[in-house]
Amino acid sequence: MADRSTNSAQTAEVDKGYWQANLRLIYISLVIWALVSFGFGILLRPLLSGIAVGGTDLGFWFAQQGSILVFLALIFFYAWRMNKLDAEYGVEEE
């Protein structure tokens, strides 16, 4: 009986570590997404207006295309990192 409760406690600790790592990855991704889309595209646009990218200013580029490209990169990064995290904790798909 004690062995079963010890195993259950170890499993709970591993699960807690997995979810903490997962949430940390989500929070980091959300901060990057908010910074790029809202920060660079809206709030910091006047500061970025003097930097030319592709015939337009950098603030406009972030608002129109940069935030979308960063969002797509975050999707692929999250999927790649979650696959590594799943393998690390032994919950990967077969």
PDB file of N, CA, C and O in Angstrom:
ATOM      1  N   MET A   1       0.821  -1.191   0.000  1.00  0.00           N
ATOM      2  CA  MET A   1       0.000   0.000   0.000  1.00  0.00           C
ATOM      3  C   MET A   1       0.866   1.256   0.000  1.00  0.00           C
ATOM      4  O   MET A   1       0.561   2.215  -0.709  1.00  0.00           O
ATOM      5  N   ALA A   2       1.942   1.261   0.788  1.00  0.00           N
ATOM      6  CA  ALA A   2       2.830   2.419   0.842  1.00  0.00           C
ATOM      7  C   ALA A   2       3.522   2.638  -0.498  1.00  0.00           C
ATOM      8  O   ALA A   2       3.775   3.778  -0.888  1.00  0.00           O
ATOM      9  N   ASP A   3       3.830   1.543  -1.209  1.00  0.00           N
ATOM     10  CA  ASP A   3       4.468   1.636  -2.510  1.00  0.00           C
ATOM     11  C   ASP A   3       3.553   2.343  -3.510  1.00  0.00           C
ATOM     12  O   ASP A   3       4.012   3.146  -4.323  1.00  0.00           O
ATOM     13  N   ARG A   4       2.275   2.040  -3.443  1.00  0.00           N
ATOM     14  CA  ARG A   4       1.309   2.647  -4.350  1.00  0.00           C
ATOM     15  C   ARG A   4       1.190   4.149  -4.100  1.00  0.00           C
ATOM     16  O   ARG A   4       1.105   4.924  -5.052  1.00  0.00           O
ATOM     17  N   SER A   5       1.181   4.571  -2.838  1.00  0.00           N
ATOM     18  CA  SER A   5       1.072   5.996  -2.531  1.00  0.00           C
ATOM     19  C   SER A   5       2.357   6.740  -2.901  1.00  0.00           C
ATOM     20  O   SER A   5       2.297   7.896  -3.319  1.00  0.00           O
ATOM     21  N   THR A   6       3.517   6.093  -2.753  1.00  0.00           N
ATOM     22  CA  THR A   6       4.784   6.700  -3.154  1.00  0.00           C
ATOM     23  C   THR A   6       4.826   6.884  -4.662  1.00  0.00           C
ATOM     24  O   THR A   6       5.247   7.931  -5.154  1.00  0.00           O
ATOM     25  N   ASN A   7       4.391   5.866  -5.394  1.00  0.00           N
ATOM     26  CA  ASN A   7       4.345   5.939  -6.852  1.00  0.00           C
ATOM     27  C   ASN A   7       3.373   7.025  -7.295  1.00  0.00           C
ATOM     28  O   ASN A   7       3.653   7.753  -8.248  1.00  0.00           O
ATOM     29  N   SER A   8       2.248   7.143  -6.626  1.00  0.00           N
ATOM     30  CA  SER A   8       1.260   8.167  -6.933  1.00  0.00           C
ATOM     31  C   SER A   8       1.824   9.562  -6.675  1.00  0.00           C
ATOM     32  O   SER A   8       1.573  10.482  -7.453  1.00  0.00           O
ATOM     33  N   ALA A   9       2.578   9.727  -5.598  1.00  0.00           N
ATOM     34  CA  ALA A   9       3.189  11.018  -5.272  1.00  0.00           C
ATOM     35  C   ALA A   9       4.253  11.388  -6.308  1.00  0.00           C
ATOM     36  O   ALA A   9       4.361  12.554  -6.690  1.00  0.00           O
ATOM     37  N   GLN A  10       5.028  10.419  -6.761  1.00  0.00           N
ATOM     38  CA  GLN A  10       6.047  10.681  -7.785  1.00  0.00           C
ATOM     39  C   GLN A  10       5.391  11.070  -9.099  1.00  0.00           C
ATOM     40  O   GLN A  10       5.857  11.980  -9.784  1.00  0.00           O
ATOM     41  N   THR A  11       4.309  10.383  -9.452  1.00  0.00           N
ATOM     42  CA  THR A  11       3.587  10.703 -10.682  1.00  0.00           C
ATOM     43  C   THR A  11       3.005  12.106 -10.608  1.00  0.00           C
ATOM     44  O   THR A  11       3.067  12.855 -11.583  1.00  0.00           O
ATOM     45  N   ALA A  12       2.441  12.468  -9.461  1.00  0.00           N
ATOM     46  CA  ALA A  12       1.883  13.806  -9.285  1.00  0.00           C
ATOM     47  C   ALA A  12       2.972  14.869  -9.412  1.00  0.00           C
ATOM     48  O   ALA A  12       2.733  15.932  -9.984  1.00  0.00           O
ATOM     49  N   GLU A  13       4.163  14.594  -8.885  1.00  0.00           N
ATOM     50  CA  GLU A  13       5.275  15.547  -8.970  1.00  0.00           C
ATOM     51  C   GLU A  13       5.745  15.710 -10.412  1.00  0.00           C
ATOM     52  O   GLU A  13       6.037  16.823 -10.849  1.00  0.00           O
ATOM     53  N   VAL A  14       5.818  14.606 -11.149  1.00  0.00           N
ATOM     54  CA  VAL A  14       6.207  14.664 -12.563  1.00  0.00           C
ATOM     55  C   VAL A  14       5.160  15.430 -13.365  1.00  0.00           C
ATOM     56  O   VAL A  14       5.502  16.255 -14.213  1.00  0.00           O
ATOM     57  N   ASP A  15       3.883  15.156 -13.095  1.00  0.00           N
ATOM     58  CA  ASP A  15       2.809  15.871 -13.787  1.00  0.00           C
ATOM     59  C   ASP A  15       2.866  17.367 -13.507  1.00  0.00           C
ATOM     60  O   ASP A  15       2.656  18.187 -14.401  1.00  0.00           O
ATOM     61  N   LYS A  16       3.150  17.710 -12.261  1.00  0.00           N
ATOM     62  CA  LYS A  16       3.249  19.121 -11.884  1.00  0.00           C
ATOM     63  C   LYS A  16       4.403  19.794 -12.627  1.00  0.00           C
ATOM     64  O   LYS A  16       4.255  20.919 -13.104  1.00  0.00           O
ATOM     65  N   GLY A  17       5.543  19.124 -12.731  1.00  0.00           N
ATOM     66  CA  GLY A  17       6.677  19.677 -13.461  1.00  0.00           C
ATOM     67  C   GLY A  17       6.384  19.850 -14.940  1.00  0.00           C
ATOM     68  O   GLY A  17       6.784  20.840 -15.551  1.00  0.00           O
ATOM     69  N   TYR A  18       5.681  18.877 -15.509  1.00  0.00           N
ATOM     70  CA  TYR A  18       5.314  18.946 -16.928  1.00  0.00           C
ATOM     71  C   TYR A  18       4.415  20.156 -17.186  1.00  0.00           C
ATOM     72  O   TYR A  18       4.645  20.914 -18.129  1.00  0.00           O
ATOM     73  N   TRP A  19       3.398  20.334 -16.352  1.00  0.00           N
ATOM     74  CA  TRP A  19       2.465  21.436 -16.564  1.00  0.00           C
ATOM     75  C   TRP A  19       3.105  22.777 -16.276  1.00  0.00           C
ATOM     76  O   TRP A  19       2.768  23.766 -16.928  1.00  0.00           O
ATOM     77  N   GLN A  20       4.016  22.844 -15.319  1.00  0.00           N
ATOM     78  CA  GLN A  20       4.724  24.097 -15.076  1.00  0.00           C
ATOM     79  C   GLN A  20       5.577  24.480 -16.281  1.00  0.00           C
ATOM     80  O   GLN A  20       5.627  25.648 -16.668  1.00  0.00           O
ATOM     81  N   ALA A  21       6.243  23.499 -16.867  1.00  0.00           N
ATOM     82  CA  ALA A  21       7.055  23.756 -18.065  1.00  0.00           C
ATOM     83  C   ALA A  21       6.167  24.180 -19.232  1.00  0.00           C
ATOM     84  O   ALA A  21       6.520  25.079 -19.994  1.00  0.00           O
ATOM     85  N   ASN A  22       5.022  23.531 -19.365  1.00  0.00           N
ATOM     86  CA  ASN A  22       4.072  23.856 -20.427  1.00  0.00           C
ATOM     87  C   ASN A  22       3.539  25.273 -20.251  1.00  0.00           C
ATOM     88  O   ASN A  22       3.508  26.044 -21.210  1.00  0.00           O
ATOM     89  N   LEU A  23       3.122  25.620 -19.049  1.00  0.00           N
ATOM     90  CA  LEU A  23       2.601  26.961 -18.800  1.00  0.00           C
ATOM     91  C   LEU A  23       3.665  28.025 -18.988  1.00  0.00           C
ATOM     92  O   LEU A  23       3.371  29.107 -19.499  1.00  0.00           O
ATOM     93  N   ARG A  24       4.897  27.740 -18.585  1.00  0.00           N
ATOM     94  CA  ARG A  24       5.996  28.689 -18.791  1.00  0.00           C
ATOM     95  C   ARG A  24       6.186  28.952 -20.292  1.00  0.00           C
ATOM     96  O   ARG A  24       6.383  30.095 -20.703  1.00  0.00           O
ATOM     97  N   LEU A  25       6.128  27.908 -21.093  1.00  0.00           N
ATOM     98  CA  LEU A  25       6.263  28.052 -22.545  1.00  0.00           C
ATOM     99  C   LEU A  25       5.106  28.868 -23.123  1.00  0.00           C
ATOM    100  O   LEU A  25       5.316  29.701 -24.005  1.00  0.00           O
ATOM    101  N   ILE A  26       3.900  28.635 -22.635  1.00  0.00           N
ATOM    102  CA  ILE A  26       2.732  29.392 -23.097  1.00  0.00           C
ATOM    103  C   ILE A  26       2.876  30.861 -22.722  1.00  0.00           C
ATOM    104  O   ILE A  26       2.630  31.733 -23.555  1.00  0.00           O
ATOM    105  N   TYR A  27       3.268  31.152 -21.486  1.00  0.00           N
ATOM    106  CA  TYR A  27       3.422  32.540 -21.047  1.00  0.00           C
ATOM    107  C   TYR A  27       4.483  33.275 -21.856  1.00  0.00           C
ATOM    108  O   TYR A  27       4.283  34.425 -22.247  1.00  0.00           O
ATOM    109  N   ILE A  28       5.598  32.622 -22.105  1.00  0.00           N
ATOM    110  CA  ILE A  28       6.658  33.249 -22.900  1.00  0.00           C
ATOM    111  C   ILE A  28       6.167  33.534 -24.314  1.00  0.00           C
ATOM    112  O   ILE A  28       6.427  34.609 -24.857  1.00  0.00           O
ATOM    113  N   SER A  29       5.465  32.585 -24.911  1.00  0.00           N
ATOM    114  CA  SER A  29       4.924  32.770 -26.263  1.00  0.00           C
ATOM    115  C   SER A  29       3.919  33.913 -26.298  1.00  0.00           C
ATOM    116  O   SER A  29       3.927  34.710 -27.236  1.00  0.00           O
ATOM    117  N   LEU A  30       3.056  34.004 -25.294  1.00  0.00           N
ATOM    118  CA  LEU A  30       2.066  35.082 -25.249  1.00  0.00           C
ATOM    119  C   LEU A  30       2.708  36.450 -25.077  1.00  0.00           C
ATOM    120  O   LEU A  30       2.256  37.431 -25.667  1.00  0.00           O
ATOM    121  N   VAL A  31       3.749  36.517 -24.279  1.00  0.00           N
ATOM    122  CA  VAL A  31       4.448  37.793 -24.093  1.00  0.00           C
ATOM    123  C   VAL A  31       5.104  38.236 -25.399  1.00  0.00           C
ATOM    124  O   VAL A  31       5.023  39.407 -25.769  1.00  0.00           O
ATOM    125  N   ILE A  32       5.753  37.306 -26.095  1.00  0.00           N
ATOM    126  CA  ILE A  32       6.376  37.639 -27.386  1.00  0.00           C
ATOM    127  C   ILE A  32       5.319  38.075 -28.382  1.00  0.00           C
ATOM    128  O   ILE A  32       5.505  39.064 -29.090  1.00  0.00           O
ATOM    129  N   TRP A  33       4.209  37.349 -28.446  1.00  0.00           N
ATOM    130  CA  TRP A  33       3.129  37.682 -29.374  1.00  0.00           C
ATOM    131  C   TRP A  33       2.560  39.068 -29.065  1.00  0.00           C
ATOM    132  O   TRP A  33       2.352  39.864 -29.981  1.00  0.00           O
ATOM    133  N   ALA A  34       2.308  39.364 -27.797  1.00  0.00           N
ATOM    134  CA  ALA A  34       1.752  40.665 -27.425  1.00  0.00           C
ATOM    135  C   ALA A  34       2.745  41.783 -27.712  1.00  0.00           C
ATOM    136  O   ALA A  34       2.361  42.842 -28.207  1.00  0.00           O
ATOM    137  N   LEU A  35       4.004  41.557 -27.410  1.00  0.00           N
ATOM    138  CA  LEU A  35       5.021  42.570 -27.657  1.00  0.00           C
ATOM    139  C   LEU A  35       5.124  42.902 -29.145  1.00  0.00           C
ATOM    140  O   LEU A  35       5.209  44.070 -29.527  1.00  0.00           O
ATOM    141  N   VAL A  36       5.116  41.872 -29.970  1.00  0.00           N
ATOM    142  CA  VAL A  36       5.272  42.102 -31.412  1.00  0.00           C
ATOM    143  C   VAL A  36       4.007  42.700 -32.019  1.00  0.00           C
ATOM    144  O   VAL A  36       4.082  43.685 -32.753  1.00  0.00           O
ATOM    145  N   SER A  37       2.849  42.117 -31.722  1.00  0.00           N
ATOM    146  CA  SER A  37       1.627  42.586 -32.382  1.00  0.00           C
ATOM    147  C   SER A  37       1.123  43.904 -31.798  1.00  0.00           C
ATOM    148  O   SER A  37       0.842  44.835 -32.552  1.00  0.00           O
ATOM    149  N   PHE A  38       1.005  44.003 -30.494  1.00  0.00           N
ATOM    150  CA  PHE A  38       0.474  45.211 -29.875  1.00  0.00           C
ATOM    151  C   PHE A  38       1.569  46.244 -29.630  1.00  0.00           C
ATOM    152  O   PHE A  38       1.390  47.431 -29.900  1.00  0.00           O
ATOM    153  N   GLY A  39       2.702  45.777 -29.117  1.00  0.00           N
ATOM    154  CA  GLY A  39       3.785  46.700 -28.801  1.00  0.00           C
ATOM    155  C   GLY A  39       4.416  47.332 -30.021  1.00  0.00           C
ATOM    156  O   GLY A  39       4.394  48.554 -30.171  1.00  0.00           O
ATOM    157  N   PHE A  40       4.981  46.512 -30.897  1.00  0.00           N
ATOM    158  CA  PHE A  40       5.669  47.038 -32.075  1.00  0.00           C
ATOM    159  C   PHE A  40       4.691  47.586 -33.111  1.00  0.00           C
ATOM    160  O   PHE A  40       4.989  48.583 -33.770  1.00  0.00           O
ATOM    161  N   GLY A  41       3.537  46.956 -33.265  1.00  0.00           N
ATOM    162  CA  GLY A  41       2.585  47.365 -34.300  1.00  0.00           C
ATOM    163  C   GLY A  41       1.767  48.578 -33.938  1.00  0.00           C
ATOM    164  O   GLY A  41       1.329  49.306 -34.828  1.00  0.00           O
ATOM    165  N   ILE A  42       1.538  48.827 -32.629  1.00  0.00           N
ATOM    166  CA  ILE A  42       0.665  49.930 -32.229  1.00  0.00           C
ATOM    167  C   ILE A  42       1.395  50.924 -31.327  1.00  0.00           C
ATOM    168  O   ILE A  42       1.542  52.093 -31.684  1.00  0.00           O
ATOM    169  N   LEU A  43       1.849  50.469 -30.170  1.00  0.00           N
ATOM    170  CA  LEU A  43       2.413  51.389 -29.185  1.00  0.00           C
ATOM    171  C   LEU A  43       3.742  51.995 -29.615  1.00  0.00           C
ATOM    172  O   LEU A  43       3.958  53.195 -29.445  1.00  0.00           O
ATOM    173  N   LEU A  44       4.623  51.188 -30.163  1.00  0.00           N
ATOM    174  CA  LEU A  44       5.954  51.672 -30.537  1.00  0.00           C
ATOM    175  C   LEU A  44       6.057  52.086 -32.009  1.00  0.00           C
ATOM    176  O   LEU A  44       7.151  52.373 -32.496  1.00  0.00           O
ATOM    177  N   ARG A  45       4.940  52.116 -32.706  1.00  0.00           N
ATOM    178  CA  ARG A  45       4.975  52.446 -34.127  1.00  0.00           C
ATOM    179  C   ARG A  45       5.603  53.808 -34.399  1.00  0.00           C
ATOM    180  O   ARG A  45       6.408  53.918 -35.324  1.00  0.00           O
ATOM    181  N   PRO A  46       5.276  54.846 -33.641  1.00  0.00           N
ATOM    182  CA  PRO A  46       5.934  56.143 -33.919  1.00  0.00           C
ATOM    183  C   PRO A  46       7.457  56.092 -33.755  1.00  0.00           C
ATOM    184  O   PRO A  46       8.182  56.764 -34.489  1.00  0.00           O
ATOM    185  N   LEU A  47       7.930  55.314 -32.815  1.00  0.00           N
ATOM    186  CA  LEU A  47       9.381  55.210 -32.623  1.00  0.00           C
ATOM    187  C   LEU A  47      10.053  54.428 -33.754  1.00  0.00           C
ATOM    188  O   LEU A  47      11.222  54.659 -34.063  1.00  0.00           O
ATOM    189  N   LEU A  48       9.320  53.513 -34.362  1.00  0.00           N
ATOM    190  CA  LEU A  48       9.884  52.677 -35.421  1.00  0.00           C
ATOM    191  C   LEU A  48       9.668  53.269 -36.819  1.00  0.00           C
ATOM    192  O   LEU A  48      10.075  52.666 -37.812  1.00  0.00           O
ATOM    193  N   SER A  49       9.040  54.431 -36.903  1.00  0.00           N
ATOM    194  CA  SER A  49       8.689  54.986 -38.214  1.00  0.00           C
ATOM    195  C   SER A  49       9.894  55.415 -39.030  1.00  0.00           C
ATOM    196  O   SER A  49       9.795  55.514 -40.253  1.00  0.00           O
ATOM    197  N   GLY A  50      11.027  55.673 -38.398  1.00  0.00           N
ATOM    198  CA  GLY A  50      12.204  56.110 -39.140  1.00  0.00           C
ATOM    199  C   GLY A  50      13.005  54.977 -39.750  1.00  0.00           C
ATOM    200  O   GLY A  50      13.921  55.231 -40.533  1.00  0.00           O
ATOM    201  N   ILE A  51      12.688  53.737 -39.418  1.00  0.00           N
ATOM    202  CA  ILE A  51      13.442  52.587 -39.921  1.00  0.00           C
ATOM    203  C   ILE A  51      12.689  52.011 -41.118  1.00  0.00           C
ATOM    204  O   ILE A  51      11.541  51.584 -40.991  1.00  0.00           O
ATOM    205  N   ALA A  52      13.339  52.002 -42.272  1.00  0.00           N
ATOM    206  CA  ALA A  52      12.685  51.533 -43.501  1.00  0.00           C
ATOM    207  C   ALA A  52      12.904  50.040 -43.700  1.00  0.00           C
ATOM    208  O   ALA A  52      14.023  49.539 -43.584  1.00  0.00           O
ATOM    209  N   VAL A  53      11.808  49.335 -44.004  1.00  0.00           N
ATOM    210  CA  VAL A  53      11.858  47.905 -44.317  1.00  0.00           C
ATOM    211  C   VAL A  53      10.926  47.661 -45.496  1.00  0.00           C
ATOM    212  O   VAL A  53       9.725  47.915 -45.403  1.00  0.00           O
ATOM    213  N   GLY A  54      11.468  47.174 -46.591  1.00  0.00           N
ATOM    214  CA  GLY A  54      10.648  46.843 -47.759  1.00  0.00           C
ATOM    215  C   GLY A  54       9.856  48.013 -48.307  1.00  0.00           C
ATOM    216  O   GLY A  54       8.739  47.818 -48.785  1.00  0.00           O
ATOM    217  N   GLY A  55      10.391  49.215 -48.257  1.00  0.00           N
ATOM    218  CA  GLY A  55       9.708  50.374 -48.813  1.00  0.00           C
ATOM    219  C   GLY A  55       8.739  51.043 -47.860  1.00  0.00           C
ATOM    220  O   GLY A  55       8.089  52.017 -48.239  1.00  0.00           O
ATOM    221  N   THR A  56       8.622  50.562 -46.652  1.00  0.00           N
ATOM    222  CA  THR A  56       7.738  51.180 -45.659  1.00  0.00           C
ATOM    223  C   THR A  56       8.444  51.221 -44.311  1.00  0.00           C
ATOM    224  O   THR A  56       9.532  50.667 -44.162  1.00  0.00           O
ATOM    225  N   ASP A  57       7.831  51.873 -43.334  1.00  0.00           N
ATOM    226  CA  ASP A  57       8.499  51.948 -42.036  1.00  0.00           C
ATOM    227  C   ASP A  57       8.284  50.655 -41.251  1.00  0.00           C
ATOM    228  O   ASP A  57       7.348  49.900 -41.513  1.00  0.00           O
ATOM    229  N   LEU A  58       9.167  50.419 -40.289  1.00  0.00           N
ATOM    230  CA  LEU A  58       9.178  49.173 -39.535  1.00  0.00           C
ATOM    231  C   LEU A  58       7.916  48.992 -38.700  1.00  0.00           C
ATOM    232  O   LEU A  58       7.436  47.866 -38.567  1.00  0.00           O
ATOM    233  N   GLY A  59       7.368  50.055 -38.135  1.00  0.00           N
ATOM    234  CA  GLY A  59       6.139  49.960 -37.357  1.00  0.00           C
ATOM    235  C   GLY A  59       4.975  49.481 -38.195  1.00  0.00           C
ATOM    236  O   GLY A  59       4.202  48.628 -37.760  1.00  0.00           O
ATOM    237  N   PHE A  60       4.843  50.027 -39.403  1.00  0.00           N
ATOM    238  CA  PHE A  60       3.781  49.589 -40.310  1.00  0.00           C
ATOM    239  C   PHE A  60       3.995  48.137 -40.729  1.00  0.00           C
ATOM    240  O   PHE A  60       3.042  47.365 -40.829  1.00  0.00           O
ATOM    241  N   TRP A  61       5.247  47.774 -40.971  1.00  0.00           N
ATOM    242  CA  TRP A  61       5.543  46.393 -41.372  1.00  0.00           C
ATOM    243  C   TRP A  61       5.146  45.417 -40.278  1.00  0.00           C
ATOM    244  O   TRP A  61       4.551  44.379 -40.566  1.00  0.00           O
ATOM    245  N   PHE A  62       5.467  45.734 -39.015  1.00  0.00           N
ATOM    246  CA  PHE A  62       5.059  44.862 -37.908  1.00  0.00           C
ATOM    247  C   PHE A  62       3.545  44.777 -37.808  1.00  0.00           C
ATOM    248  O   PHE A  62       3.002  43.697 -37.575  1.00  0.00           O
ATOM    249  N   ALA A  63       2.865  45.886 -37.978  1.00  0.00           N
ATOM    250  CA  ALA A  63       1.407  45.893 -37.867  1.00  0.00           C
ATOM    251  C   ALA A  63       0.765  45.074 -38.982  1.00  0.00           C
ATOM    252  O   ALA A  63      -0.254  44.423 -38.751  1.00  0.00           O
ATOM    253  N   GLN A  64       1.334  45.090 -40.174  1.00  0.00           N
ATOM    254  CA  GLN A  64       0.701  44.429 -41.314  1.00  0.00           C
ATOM    255  C   GLN A  64       1.190  43.004 -41.557  1.00  0.00           C
ATOM    256  O   GLN A  64       0.381  42.121 -41.842  1.00  0.00           O
ATOM    257  N   GLN A  65       2.487  42.762 -41.450  1.00  0.00           N
ATOM    258  CA  GLN A  65       3.002  41.444 -41.791  1.00  0.00           C
ATOM    259  C   GLN A  65       3.912  40.833 -40.745  1.00  0.00           C
ATOM    260  O   GLN A  65       3.929  39.614 -40.572  1.00  0.00           O
ATOM    261  N   GLY A  66       4.653  41.647 -40.059  1.00  0.00           N
ATOM    262  CA  GLY A  66       5.609  41.132 -39.087  1.00  0.00           C
ATOM    263  C   GLY A  66       4.954  40.362 -37.963  1.00  0.00           C
ATOM    264  O   GLY A  66       5.456  39.316 -37.550  1.00  0.00           O
ATOM    265  N   SER A  67       3.834  40.865 -37.460  1.00  0.00           N
ATOM    266  CA  SER A  67       3.161  40.169 -36.364  1.00  0.00           C
ATOM    267  C   SER A  67       2.612  38.823 -36.821  1.00  0.00           C
ATOM    268  O   SER A  67       2.605  37.866 -36.047  1.00  0.00           O
ATOM    269  N   ILE A  68       2.160  38.737 -38.051  1.00  0.00           N
ATOM    270  CA  ILE A  68       1.659  37.464 -38.582  1.00  0.00           C
ATOM    271  C   ILE A  68       2.796  36.468 -38.738  1.00  0.00           C
ATOM    272  O   ILE A  68       2.645  35.296 -38.393  1.00  0.00           O
ATOM    273  N   LEU A  69       3.929  36.917 -39.253  1.00  0.00           N
ATOM    274  CA  LEU A  69       5.075  36.022 -39.420  1.00  0.00           C
ATOM    275  C   LEU A  69       5.616  35.556 -38.073  1.00  0.00           C
ATOM    276  O   LEU A  69       5.982  34.391 -37.920  1.00  0.00           O
ATOM    277  N   VAL A  70       5.667  36.457 -37.102  1.00  0.00           N
ATOM    278  CA  VAL A  70       6.118  36.073 -35.758  1.00  0.00           C
ATOM    279  C   VAL A  70       5.134  35.092 -35.143  1.00  0.00           C
ATOM    280  O   VAL A  70       5.552  34.136 -34.490  1.00  0.00           O
ATOM    281  N   PHE A  71       3.834  35.307 -35.335  1.00  0.00           N
ATOM    282  CA  PHE A  71       2.818  34.397 -34.822  1.00  0.00           C
ATOM    283  C   PHE A  71       2.987  32.995 -35.421  1.00  0.00           C
ATOM    284  O   PHE A  71       2.904  31.999 -34.702  1.00  0.00           O
ATOM    285  N   LEU A  72       3.222  32.918 -36.723  1.00  0.00           N
ATOM    286  CA  LEU A  72       3.457  31.615 -37.363  1.00  0.00           C
ATOM    287  C   LEU A  72       4.731  30.958 -36.831  1.00  0.00           C
ATOM    288  O   LEU A  72       4.755  29.750 -36.594  1.00  0.00           O
ATOM    289  N   ALA A  73       5.778  31.744 -36.645  1.00  0.00           N
ATOM    290  CA  ALA A  73       7.017  31.202 -36.081  1.00  0.00           C
ATOM    291  C   ALA A  73       6.784  30.692 -34.662  1.00  0.00           C
ATOM    292  O   ALA A  73       7.340  29.662 -34.279  1.00  0.00           O
ATOM    293  N   LEU A  74       5.970  31.396 -33.877  1.00  0.00           N
ATOM    294  CA  LEU A  74       5.653  30.944 -32.519  1.00  0.00           C
ATOM    295  C   LEU A  74       4.879  29.629 -32.524  1.00  0.00           C
ATOM    296  O   LEU A  74       5.092  28.782 -31.656  1.00  0.00           O
ATOM    297  N   ILE A  75       3.996  29.454 -33.482  1.00  0.00           N
ATOM    298  CA  ILE A  75       3.246  28.193 -33.585  1.00  0.00           C
ATOM    299  C   ILE A  75       4.204  27.031 -33.813  1.00  0.00           C
ATOM    300  O   ILE A  75       4.110  26.006 -33.139  1.00  0.00           O
ATOM    301  N   PHE A  76       5.125  27.188 -34.763  1.00  0.00           N
ATOM    302  CA  PHE A  76       6.075  26.116 -35.044  1.00  0.00           C
ATOM    303  C   PHE A  76       7.037  25.897 -33.876  1.00  0.00           C
ATOM    304  O   PHE A  76       7.380  24.758 -33.561  1.00  0.00           O
ATOM    305  N   PHE A  77       7.473  26.984 -33.234  1.00  0.00           N
ATOM    306  CA  PHE A  77       8.347  26.858 -32.074  1.00  0.00           C
ATOM    307  C   PHE A  77       7.634  26.129 -30.938  1.00  0.00           C
ATOM    308  O   PHE A  77       8.214  25.252 -30.299  1.00  0.00           O
ATOM    309  N   TYR A  78       6.386  26.489 -30.689  1.00  0.00           N
ATOM    310  CA  TYR A  78       5.624  25.845 -29.610  1.00  0.00           C
ATOM    311  C   TYR A  78       5.453  24.352 -29.889  1.00  0.00           C
ATOM    312  O   TYR A  78       5.634  23.530 -28.991  1.00  0.00           O
ATOM    313  N   ALA A  79       5.108  23.999 -31.118  1.00  0.00           N
ATOM    314  CA  ALA A  79       4.937  22.583 -31.468  1.00  0.00           C
ATOM    315  C   ALA A  79       6.244  21.820 -31.312  1.00  0.00           C
ATOM    316  O   ALA A  79       6.256  20.714 -30.771  1.00  0.00           O
ATOM    317  N   TRP A  80       7.345  22.400 -31.780  1.00  0.00           N
ATOM    318  CA  TRP A  80       8.655  21.749 -31.666  1.00  0.00           C
ATOM    319  C   TRP A  80       9.051  21.578 -30.208  1.00  0.00           C
ATOM    320  O   TRP A  80       9.499  20.508 -29.798  1.00  0.00           O
ATOM    321  N   ARG A  81       8.881  22.647 -29.424  1.00  0.00           N
ATOM    322  CA  ARG A  81       9.281  22.590 -28.016  1.00  0.00           C
ATOM    323  C   ARG A  81       8.387  21.653 -27.213  1.00  0.00           C
ATOM    324  O   ARG A  81       8.872  20.979 -26.304  1.00  0.00           O
ATOM    325  N   MET A  82       7.094  21.592 -27.522  1.00  0.00           N
ATOM    326  CA  MET A  82       6.187  20.681 -26.827  1.00  0.00           C
ATOM    327  C   MET A  82       6.524  19.226 -27.159  1.00  0.00           C
ATOM    328  O   MET A  82       6.414  18.357 -26.295  1.00  0.00           O
ATOM    329  N   ASN A  83       6.927  18.955 -28.383  1.00  0.00           N
ATOM    330  CA  ASN A  83       7.358  17.595 -28.723  1.00  0.00           C
ATOM    331  C   ASN A  83       8.575  17.192 -27.891  1.00  0.00           C
ATOM    332  O   ASN A  83       8.653  16.063 -27.407  1.00  0.00           O
ATOM    333  N   LYS A  84       9.527  18.120 -27.726  1.00  0.00           N
ATOM    334  CA  LYS A  84      10.689  17.829 -26.885  1.00  0.00           C
ATOM    335  C   LYS A  84      10.284  17.662 -25.423  1.00  0.00           C
ATOM    336  O   LYS A  84      10.799  16.783 -24.733  1.00  0.00           O
ATOM    337  N   LEU A  85       9.378  18.488 -24.958  1.00  0.00           N
ATOM    338  CA  LEU A  85       8.899  18.406 -23.579  1.00  0.00           C
ATOM    339  C   LEU A  85       8.140  17.103 -23.338  1.00  0.00           C
ATOM    340  O   LEU A  85       8.294  16.473 -22.292  1.00  0.00           O
ATOM    341  N   ASP A  86       7.318  16.702 -24.316  1.00  0.00           N
ATOM    342  CA  ASP A  86       6.598  15.438 -24.205  1.00  0.00           C
ATOM    343  C   ASP A  86       7.564  14.254 -24.117  1.00  0.00           C
ATOM    344  O   ASP A  86       7.370  13.339 -23.318  1.00  0.00           O
ATOM    345  N   ALA A  87       8.601  14.289 -24.949  1.00  0.00           N
ATOM    346  CA  ALA A  87       9.592  13.208 -24.916  1.00  0.00           C
ATOM    347  C   ALA A  87      10.347  13.193 -23.592  1.00  0.00           C
ATOM    348  O   ALA A  87      10.654  12.132 -23.050  1.00  0.00           O
ATOM    349  N   GLU A  88      10.641  14.384 -23.082  1.00  0.00           N
ATOM    350  CA  GLU A  88      11.365  14.491 -21.811  1.00  0.00           C
ATOM    351  C   GLU A  88      10.576  13.894 -20.648  1.00  0.00           C
ATOM    352  O   GLU A  88      11.148  13.275 -19.750  1.00  0.00           O
ATOM    353  N   TYR A  89       9.259  14.085 -20.674  1.00  0.00           N
ATOM    354  CA  TYR A  89       8.414  13.584 -19.594  1.00  0.00           C
ATOM    355  C   TYR A  89       7.741  12.253 -19.927  1.00  0.00           C
ATOM    356  O   TYR A  89       6.961  11.741 -19.125  1.00  0.00           O
ATOM    357  N   GLY A  90       8.029  11.697 -21.082  1.00  0.00           N
ATOM    358  CA  GLY A  90       7.519  10.378 -21.446  1.00  0.00           C
ATOM    359  C   GLY A  90       6.052  10.346 -21.816  1.00  0.00           C
ATOM    360  O   GLY A  90       5.385   9.333 -21.604  1.00  0.00           O
ATOM    361  N   VAL A  91       5.538  11.426 -22.362  1.00  0.00           N
ATOM    362  CA  VAL A  91       4.124  11.463 -22.754  1.00  0.00           C
ATOM    363  C   VAL A  91       3.955  11.733 -24.250  1.00  0.00           C
ATOM    364  O   VAL A  91       2.909  12.212 -24.686  1.00  0.00           O
ATOM    365  N   GLU A  92       4.993  11.421 -25.031  1.00  0.00           N
ATOM    366  CA  GLU A  92       4.934  11.701 -26.463  1.00  0.00           C
ATOM    367  C   GLU A  92       3.944  10.779 -27.170  1.00  0.00           C
ATOM    368  O   GLU A  92       3.606   9.700 -26.683  1.00  0.00           O
ATOM    369  N   GLU A  93       3.494  11.239 -28.332  1.00  0.00           N
ATOM    370  CA  GLU A  93       2.579  10.444 -29.151  1.00  0.00           C
ATOM    371  C   GLU A  93       3.364   9.402 -29.913  1.00  0.00           C
ATOM    372  O   GLU A  93       4.549   9.574 -30.196  1.00  0.00           O
ATOM    373  N   GLU A  94       2.697   8.335 -30.234  1.00  0.00           N
ATOM    374  CA  GLU A  94       3.370   7.263 -30.981  1.00  0.00           C
ATOM    375  C   GLU A  94       3.157   7.398 -32.450  1.00  0.00           C
ATOM    376  O   GLU A  94       3.654   6.580 -33.223  1.00  0.00           O
TER     377      GLU A  94
END
